[in-house]
């Protein structure tokens, strides 16, 4: 389980530092919670251990209960400070006798660990140490002792492997003269012998040694021919003085090699620049967003609470302390403590020998801690055989500027160190072969994409699925196939059997160098490309929603009216009437008897004519040529309208049978319905960040059966959901099952770049695999793979036909406005041209206007200027006057009468 970064938002830690950093039983009480006291003993002034561990533990308590506010138990931390063996033992006795703690954290002083463990065993109180301790303290022999740190004896193998890698066959061991240093020698000698490396000399430095004593020992070492030194110390001050004096003696120059072990590597804050070679070994801490968030918060608290501390950055001891508190809090809650009292001791019982009190919950607490496993800030927190499970170690090099650069990694079970974590290079058939560790998702549902099966009698795991098959097909097309080998590694949580996080967590394993690639149904996103490189997509993708469909509807009485809106129906009827009137006007002076008779009959035929022209077409329905032209235009319009109506009605009747219950996201948000998504996918964040759903509205599901049950229950108070959001390939798989006929895709499609394979940033393999995937797609091999796993294609199949439109299929008058306008204009033009009366009337009026205008102008020019001239004009007018001839334009009626006379 990840330690969520959301802690910083739920509790602004740096606003309440004093309360949490000095949390004590006297300052905290909660009647509704069971309080469990725990104690910690360390040197509060020690920059490399106690000072920062105290802050980390208090932050761990506040962070944990900010995220688990509903827990019924609470840890109460009691801290004690001591700088020596006697003081440490006294403080532990006080915590057990007077405070009644149920767990002891520490001690920081390794010499005090055996006595503290003995006290814990007598009181039945677990002693958990995350500081360096003697390898001789075995948790298997001391049942109440838990080492929440890496076993120091393991690093001996990594040191020997590194020495062999660089060809150093002789070394000098410089160590702290204490149980911690003396007991490490046997482990180191064993590892060196297995790698044919000789231990030339052992130099013991007392923890109380003065500078002149250290310098004398260094000058003696200079007289020996061996120039490779292994330094094993717990004290930061002793180690710092050793290297400072070695620099003065000229032993930090070229030709000298210093190899410091984990305790000093993790606690040594600074070292002067050196021209020689300084290597170190330390625990590998995987990168995570939670860790980065914690670092920034820790630094603020350090500056606020311990401004004079020489500590500048976190070390592994602080992270182990933080994770230990989380493990304790989980263990206490699992016990469900109701009475956490400590069996009190008598006042006279003050020595270790006489200590006889015991914790009521100590044994159960010990058992729970040994069974806890989670992903903490330091990596995987899993106690195996009483101590933290061994993880990878880093081999770093100290540069001239004092910076530590990781050069190699060592992992348990490996015979050599490597440049990349969990990647190996081997020689096969005289060809250097790169072995890729490929992480794959562990799916409980939709196994058509990625599936795995373990054969019992061989204990061999086989991998299959669409994504796996595409990868294998692309691998066969690689040009550099012979130089690349691989193994699949499931991203599996051993305790639950499911996936160990989500897809983002899986991809982060590449950056943390646990995997060299990720193969699966992994969607390509821009934010993911910041940490990894993807190949070209091998499947089209996109997200939409899956919703139930309405049950089959019965046709209603007025269903035939639904394809068109009322304004369209009125427009069509108006066009019928308009067409009848036009034909009536054009045929009024012809021999067509259709419109003859009384006015009522003429009106009825005018309205009926457009319908009869369609229903009972006759050859001689109209007489004039222009009437025939208009009739053809009308019939064409009618045919187009009938085709549109038929198509719209057919579509509507089909949609009625498969209508989605919900059409849009806005509808779901407005009604506050719950929606579902596929577990471990990116869809949850998308629904919350992009679409605006509240986390309380979201439910996660795994399989197609889960989808069916949730959608069938419905969005009401039945424990179901209104819709399920998922990527289109997964929805297609669901629709291809026996449940598919009752559901459909609906709403908007949110596009993504599809599925791709992930590799480290800058990897040259990406382009090679992209070209290979392109070959698999082009030659049709991907289609064959689809047919083996699906009843449909998912790689390049469109989705538009699968999703109904957001608006109903109803046509409005505006949809056909262009058609009606064109028909109307053409019809009016035909009417004007056909009816000469309108044309002649217009021309006659124009001529009269022009003639009148001309006469007015002439009269103005010819007006007489005097009386004599007026008499002359009048006389001339009388002389020229003549009878006016009446000229008339023959009409069609007159032509008919003349013809009738001639015929008679």
N, C-alpha and C positions, 0 to 999 in steps of 0.2 A: 504493500500500500504506500502511495506517495504521501509525503508530508506537504499538504497543500500550501501554495503561495498565498492563498486567500486569507491566511492567518493575519497578515499585516493589515487587511481591510476590516476584519472583524474586531480586532483589538489593536489600537494604536499604542504599541508597546512603549515607545520612547516617551510617551506622555505620563506613564506611570512607572518609572524605573525604580524608584526607591521602595515602593510597596512590594514589588515582585523580587527585587534583588536581595532584599532583607526580610523575606517572608519567614515568619516564625510562628510557632504554635500560639504564642501569646497574642499575636496580632491577627489571627484568622480563626474564625469559627463559623460554622454553618450547620444549624440544627438539622437541616434536611439532608445533609451529606454525611457519609462515613469518612472520618479523617484517619489517614494512615500515616504515621510519622516515619520518616527516613532520615538517616544521618550521613554526613560527609565529613571526612577529616583530610585536610591537605594544608600545604603552606600557602596561606593567602597572599603572601608577598612574592611568591615565586612567579616570575613572568612567564616561564615556559610551561607551567602546569596549573597550579592552584588558582592564580589570579583570573585567568581566562576561563578555567573550568567552572568556577563559581557563577560567572555571568551566564555561561552556556546552560547550566542546569536550571537556573531560575527562569531563563527564557524558555526552556523546554517545558517547564510546568505551565507557564502562562500560555504558550502556544497550544499546548495539547488541550487544555480545558477551554480555550477559546473555540477550538474546533469540535470539542465533545462536551458541550455545555449540559447535555442531558444525562451525563454519567452520574451515578449515584455515589461515587467515591471521589476522594480528593487526596493527593499527596501533600504532605506538609514537610518541607525541607528544613533540617536543623544542621547548620554548618559549624565546624570547629577548626581552628587553625593550630598547627604545630610544626616546628622546624626540626625536631629530633625524635629519636626512638622512644624515649621515656614519655615525653609529652604526648606523642601519638597514642600510645597505649592508654595513658590516663584519660585522654579525651574520649576514646572509644568506650572505656568503662563508664564514664559519666553519661554518655548517650544511652547505653544499655540500662543502667541502673536508675538514673534519675529522669530521663526523658521517655524511655520505653520505645525506642525506635525498632522497626521491624526489618530494616535493611541498613547495612553499612556500605558506603561508597568510598573507595580508597583502600589503603592509604597511599599517599604520594611517595613516601619514603619506603623503598623496597625492603630495607632491613626490618621494618616493623611488620611487614606483611604476614610472616608466620605466626606471630603473637596475636595479631588481629584476627586471623583466620581461626585460631584456637578459641578466642573469645566468642566469635560468631557461632562456632560449632556447639559450644556449651550452652549458649542462649538460644539455639535453634534459629539463628538469624543469618540469612545469606550475606556474604561479603562479596561485593562486586567491584573489581578493580579494572579501570581502564588506563592505568599508568603502567609503565614498564615494571615487570616483576621477575623474580628469579625463575628460570626455566625448571628449576627443581620443584617448584610448587605445582604439583599436578592436580587439576580438578578431579581427576579420577580417584585420587587418594584422599582428597579433602572435599567431602561431599557438599559442604556449605560454601565452597569457594567457586566463584564464576569469574573467568578472565574475559572481560568484554573488550579485548584487544587482540591483535595478532600475536600468535606464539612466536617469540623471538628466535626460537630454534629453527623455524622455517626459513628465516633469512639466510642462514648458513648455507643452504643449498643454492640459493640465488647468488650469493657472493662467490661461491666456488665456480658456478657456471659462468659468471661474468669474467672471472680471472682466466678461466680456460679459453673463453672467447677471444681475449686479447693476447693470449700466449704468455701470460705471466705465471711461471712455474715455481716461484719461490716468494714467500711473503713474510713480513714481521707483524705480529699481533700486539697492538698497544691497547691496553684495557684498564678499566677502573678496578682497583683492588677491593672488590666486595663480592658478596655472594652472586650478585647480578652478573659481574664480569667473570668470576672464576668458574661458575657453572656453565657458562656459554662455551668454554674452551672445548669440552668434549664433543659438542655438536659441530663446532667448526672443524676440528681435526678430522672427524668422520667424513664430512663433506669434502674436505681437501684431499683426503686419501683416495676417494672415489674418482676424483678428477686428476689424479697424478700431480698434485701440487704439494710442495714441501713447506712445512712451517719452520722457518729458519730460526726464529727467536720469539720469545714472549716477554713483553715489557709491562709490568704491573705498576700503575700510578696510583698511590693512595689518594682518597678523596680529600684528605687534609694536607696534601703535599704543598710545599711552598714553591715559589717560582724558581728559586735556585736549584731545588731538587729536580723539578721538571726539566730545566735547562741541562743539568748534568746528565740526565737520562737521554736527552735528545743528542747531545754531543757524543755519547757512547754509541748511539744508533748510527751516527754519521760515519763511524769508523768501519761499519759493516758494509759489505758490497751490495746487500739487498736494498733496493730503493722503492719497494712497494709495501705500504703500511695499511693495515686494517685497524681502525680506531673504533672501540666499543665502549661507550660511556653513557651514563644517564644524566649527569650533571652538565647543565649548559655552561655554568661558570668554569668548571674544570676544562671542558672542551674548548671554550673560547680562549682561556689562558694557554692551553697547549698549542693551538695554532698560531697565536700571537708570538709565542716564544720560538716556534718552529720557523716563522718568518724572519725573525731576527737572526736566527742561526743559519739562514740561507737554505732551508730545507723546503721552501715553497717555490723553488725555481724549477726550470726545466730539468727533466731527468728524474724528478720525484713524483710518485703517485700515492695519493691518500684516498682511502676508501672508508667512509664513515657509515656506521650501521644505523638502523631505523631510529633508535631513541634520540641520538644526536641529530640526525637528519630532520626529524620532526620538531625538535625544540630549538635548534641553533638558529637564532634570529638573524645574525649577520656575520659575515666573514670578510676580511680584507681581500682585495683583489690579489690574484696569484698568477704567476706565469707557469706554474706547474699544473699537474693534472689532479683535480679533486673530484672524485665520484662519490655519490651517495645513493643509498637505497631507502625507500620509504613506501608506505602503503599507497596504493592507487585509489584516489577518490573520484568516482564518476562525476562528470559534469551534470548539473541539473539546474532548472530555473529556481527551485526551492533553495538550493544551496547559495546561489547568487543573491537571492532576496535576503537570506539569513545573514550573509556576510555584511551587507550594508547595514542591516539593523544592529548587528553585533558591534560594528565599529562605532555607531552612534552611542550605544550604551557604554562601551569601553571609554570613550572620550568624556562622557558625562560623569560616570561613576568612579573611574580610576584614571584621571587625567595625567597622573605622574607615572603611570605604569610604562615599563620599557617594552611591553608587548606591542607589536605592530600589526600582526596578522594572525589569523586562526591557524591552529595546528590540528593534527589528527586526534589528539587527546580530547580537545574540546568537542569535536564532532562525536566521538565515542561517548562522551559524557551526556551530550544532548540525546543521542539515540537510546542510551541506557535509561534515562528518565522516561522516554516514551514507552520503552518495553515494560518498565515497572508500572506505569500508569495503566497499561493494557492488562497486565497480569492481575493487578489489584481489582480492576473492574470485573474481570472474569471470575474472581473469587466471590464477588458480591458480599463484601464485608458488612456485617451488622454489629459485630463486637470485636474491635481490634485492640482490646486492652492487653497490656503486657503484664505477665506474672511478676509482681514486684519482688525485689530482693530485700533481705534484712540489712539494716545499716551496718552491721558488723562484717557483712560479706563484701569485702573491698578488694580482694586480690583475685588474680586470674584463677588461681587454684580453687578458691572458695566460691567462685561464681556459679550459681545454681539456678537462676531464673531462666525462663524460656518464653518465647513468643508464641502466642496462640495461632497465628497465621503463617509463621515463618516456613514450616515445611510445605504448606500448600502454595505459598508464594514462590518458593524455590522451584517447585514442579511446574508451575505455570510459565515462569521465565524461560525454562529450558525448552518449552514447546512453542515459543513465540518466534515468528518469522515475518519480517516486513522490510520494505525498502526505506532506509533512512537517509540522513544527510551524508553519512560516510559510505553509503552503498548498501549492500544487502546485510541486514542484521539478523543473523541466524546462529544461535549457540549450539555447537555440536560437541558432545562429550565434555561439557562444562566450559568451553572456550569458544570465542568467536571464530566462525568458519574462515579458513584461510582464503584470501582473495589475491588478486594480482598485485605485484610489486613494481615500482618504477625505478629504473636506473637513470639517475640524472647526472649532469655534468655542471660544475660551477664555472661560469665564464669569468673573464678577466674583470668584468664590471660587477661581479658578485651575483649575477642572475643564474637561476637554476633552470637548465634546459633538459627536458626528458629525452634521453637518447634511445633507451631500450625498455622492454617490458619482460617481466618473468611471471609465468603463471604456473600454478601447481600442476605437477604431472608432466611438465615439459622438460626436455633435456637441454634446451638451449634458450637463449634470449632472442627477442625479435624486435625489429623496428616498429612493427605495428602490433597492437594488442589483439590477440586471438587470430592473427594471420600467420601463415607459415609458408616458407619457401623450401622446396626440396628438389633434388636432382633425380630425374626419371628419364631413363633411356638417353642419358647424356644431354638432356634438355632441362634447363631450369624451369620448374613448374611452380606457379603461384597457386597456393591453395586458399580458396575463399571460404570463409565461414558465413553462410547465408542464413539470416534470420527469416523465419516465416511466421505469420500469424496463426494462433490457435483458435479455430472457429468452432463454435457449438451449433451454429446454424449456417445455411447457405454454403454447405461443403462442396457444392459444385465448383467453387472457385479454388479453394484450398482444402485438402483433406489428407489425413495421415492415418495409418493403421499399423499396429504392432503385431507381428506374427508370434504367437506364444512359444512354439517349440524352437524357434530360432532367435527369438527376442530381437528381431530385425524390424525396423520401421520403414514402411514404404510410403511415398508421398505421391499424391495425384491431385487432379483438379484442373480446371481451365487455365488458371494463372501458371501453375507448375508446368503444364504441358506446353504452353507458349514459351516459357523460359527454356525448357529443354530443346524445343524446336529451334529457337534462336541460338542456343549454345552450339547446336550442330552446324549452324551456318557461320560461326565465327571463323575469321581468317587465322586467329591465333589460338585456336582450340587446343592444340597440343601443349601450349604453355600455361593453360589455366585448368585447374581442377577445383572442385567445390564439395561442400557437405552442407546439408540442410540442418538447421538447429531451430527447433520450435521455441518461440518466445513464450515459455510456459511457466505458470506458477505451480510449483511442486505441491503446495498444500491444497490448493483449490482445484488443480487440474485444468483450469482455464487459462486465458491469456494473462500475462503478467503486466497489465496496463492496457492502454489504448494504442491506436496506430501512431500517434505522435511519440509515445514512449518507445515504441518499437523502432521508429526512425532515429530517435535520439541515441540508440545503441551504436549507430554507425559513427556518430561524432565522438562518442565515448570509447570508440575503437573496440567494442565488444564484438561487433559484427563487421564484415567487410561489404555486405550488401543486404538488401531486403527484397524478397520476392513475394508477391501476393497481390491481392486486390487493393492496392494502395493508390489513392487518388492524388493526382498532381495538383499542388496548390503553391501559390507564390510564396507564402510564408514558410512553407516547408523547403523550398529551394534555397533558403538562406543557409541551411545546414547540410543539405545533401544535394547531389545532382541526380536528375531523373533521366531515364531513356525516353525516346519518343513514345507516345501512348500507343498501347496495343488494343484499346477498347474505347469506344465512344462512351461518354459519361454525361452526367447532369443529374440534378436532383429535382424531384417533384413529389406530389403527395398521392397516396393510395387511399381511395375512399370506397365505401359501399355504394351500390347502385340501388335505385328505387325498384320496387317490385313491378311486374308487368301491369300496365294500366289498361283498363277497358276503354274502348272508343266511346266518346260521349256524343250526344245528339248534335252538338254544334262544332264538332271537331273539324269539319270540312271548312269552317270559316277561319280557323286559327292561322293558316300559313300567311294570310295577308292582314295587315292592320286595317282599321276602319277607314282611315283616310285613303288608303289604296283602293279599298272596295268602292268608295264614293267617287274616286277619280275615274275608275274603270266604267262605272255606270254613267258618269257625266260624258265620258268619251263616246259611249253608245248613243246617247241622246244627240250629242253634237254631230255625230256622223249621220244619223237619220235626218236631222234638219238640213244638213248640207245636200244630201241626195235629193230631198224634197224640193229644195230651191232649184237645183239644177235640172230636175225632171218636170217642172211645173208647166212648161210650154211645149211638151212633146206629146206623142200619142200614147205614152205610158199610162195605162188605166189603173195602175196600182194605187195611186194616191187620189183617184177620182171619187166623187160622191160627196156626201154631207161633210160638214166641218169635223164632226165627232169622228167619223171614219177616217178622214184625212189625218187627224191628230193621232189616232190609234195606230194607223199604218206607219206614220213617221217614227213612232216609238218602237214598233214591232219590226220594222224593216231590217235593222242591223242584226237582230237575232235570227230572223228567217233567212238572211243571206248566209249565215253560218250553218244553221240547222238544215235548211231545205234549199240548197243552192240551185238556181235555174239559169239557163243560158241567156234568156232575154229579160232579166230582172230590171235592167236599165237600158235606155236608148242611146243617149249621148256618149260620145267617146270619153269626154272628161269625167262623166259619171262612172264609166267603167274603170278609169284610172283611180278615182277616189275609192271605189269599191275594192280594188286590188290592194291599195294601201291599208284599208280597214281590215281586210281579211289577214294580211300579213301581221298587223298589230295583234289581232285576235289570236293567231297561231302562236306568236311569241309569248303572249300572256298565258295561254293555256299550258305551254311547255314549262314556263317558270312556276306556275301554280302546281302542276303535277310533281315537279321535282321537289318543291318546297314541302308539299304535303307528304310525299314519301319519306323525305328526310325526317320530318317531324314525327311521323308515326314510328320510325325506327328509333329515334332518340328517346321517345317516350318509354320505350322498353328498356333502354340502357342509360337512363339519366343519372348522373352522379348526385349523391345526397348533398355534397358540399362542393361549391364551385370555386371558392377563393380563400386565401389566407385571411383576408379581412373579415370574412364571415366567421371563421373560427375564433379570431381574436375578439370580435365584438361580443360573441356569446360565451367567451371564457371556457371553451371546450378544451379537454385534455387531448394531446396528440402524442404519438409514439415515434420512436426512432430505433435504429439498430445499435445494439450495445457496442461500445468501444470505437464507434465511428466519429467522424468530425461533425456529424449532423447536429449533435446536441449544441455545440458552440454556435453553429450557424443559426439554429432556431432562436437562441437567446440573443445573440449579438446582432444578427442581421434582420430577423423577422419580428423580434420583440416579444417572444413568448417568455413567460415567467417559468422559473425552474419547477415550481409546483405544478405546472401544467404538463410536464414532460414525463413520459414513462418509457423505459428501455425494454427491448425485446430481442430475442436471439434467433428464433427459428420461424419458418413459415407457419407452423402450427400456432405459435405465439401470436403472430400477426392475425391469423384467422379468428382466434378466440377474442382478442382485444377488439377487433373491428365488429365482430358479431354482437358483443355485449352492448356496444354503442356508447355515446358520450354522456348519457344520463348517469344517474347514481347507480351504476352497475359494475363499476370497476373497469370499464372499457375506455376506448378512445374514439374520437370522431374521425381521425385520419392518421396515417402513418407516413412520415417523411423519410425517404430513402433515395439512394441513387437508382437511376433507371435500370441498369443491368439487374440489380437485385429485385426490383419490382417486376421485371419481365419474368424472372425465375418464379416468383410467386404466382403471377397470372398464368403461368404454364402448368401449375398444379391443379389438382381437382377442385381447389377453392376458387380458381380464377374467374369463373363465370359470374360470381356474385360481386365482383369488385372491378374497379377500373382506375386508371390514372386520370388526374384532373388538375386544373389550375396551371399556374405559371411554371415553366421549366427554368431552373437556375443552373446555368451552364458551368461545367468544369472542364478541365483538360483531359480527363480520362484516367485510366489506370496506367501505371508505369513502374519500372523496376528502379530501385534507389541504390546509389553508390556514393562513396565519399566525395567531397568537393574536390574538383580538379582531377578526378580519376580518368585515365585514358581509356578505361574499359567501357565507359559510357557511350562514346561514339561508335565503338565496335559493336556493342549490343544494339544500338539504335539501327545501324545498317542491317544487322542480322534480323531484327524484328520487321524491318521494311521488306526484306526478302520473303519472310514467312507470310506477310500479308499479300504481297504481289503474286506469289505463286499459288494462292488459294489454300494453303495448308491450314491457315487459321480457321477457314470455313469448315474444314473437316473436323478440326478439334471442337468447334462449337457444336456440331451435330452429335458428337459423342457425349456431350454433357448437357445440352439443352435441346428443346424441341423447336427452337427458333434461333435466329442470329442475334448477337448482342454487340458485335464489334463495330458495325457500320450501319445499323438499321435506324431509320428515322423514327420519330415518335409523334409527329404531328397528327397522324391519323388515329393515334390511340387516345388522344386527349380531346374531349369536347370543347367547343368554344365557350368563353365566359358568358356570352349573350345568347338568348334564345334565337332560333332560326325563324324570325318573323320579318317579312318584308314591309317596308313603308313606302308611301308615295314618293318620298325623296329618292328612294333607291332606283326608281324608274323614271325620274323626272326628265332626263335627257331624251328617253324614247318618246314620251308624250309630247314634248316640245317639238321634236323633229316632225312627227306625224301631223301635229296641229298646223305648223307652218306650211308644210307641203299641201295639206288639204285646203287651207285658205288661199294659197296661190292658185290652185286648180279652180277654185270657185270664182275668183276674180277674172281669170282668163276665160273661163267658160261663159260667164254671164256678161255678154257685150253691153247690156243695159248699164251696168255699173261702170263699165269702162267708158261708154259713150257719154253717159251723164257727167262723168268726171271731166272728159275732154271738152264737152260743151260748156260747162261752167268755166273752164279755163279760157276758152275762146271768148266768151262774153266778157270776162274780166279784162282780157287784153284789148278787145275792141273798145270797150268803154274807156279804158285808160288812154287809148290813142285818140279818141274823139275829144276828150277833155283837153289834151295837149294841143290839138288843131284849133279848137275854139279859142284858146288863149292867144295863139299867134294871129288869127284872122279877125280879131275884134276891131271895129272901126274907131278911128281916133277923133272924128268930128261929125257934125250933123249932115253935111253933104255926102260924106263917105258912107254914112249909115243908110241914106235913102237909096244910094247906088247899090249897096249890098242887098237891100230888101227887094229891089226891082229885079236884080239878077236872080235871086232865089225864086221869085215867082215865075220867072220865065223858064228856069231849068226844072221846075217841079214836074214830076211825072207820076203817073199812078204806080204805087208800090206793088211788086209781084210777091205773092206768098209762096215760099219754097218750103216744102216739107220733105223729110226723110222717110222713105217708105218703111213701114213696120212689118214684122213677120205676120201679124194678123191680116194686114192689107194684102200681102202676097198670097195668103190662103184664100181670101175672097176672090181675087183675080183668077187664081187657078180654078176656083169653083165655077166662075162664070164661063171661062173658056171650056170647061168640061161639059157644061150644060148646053 
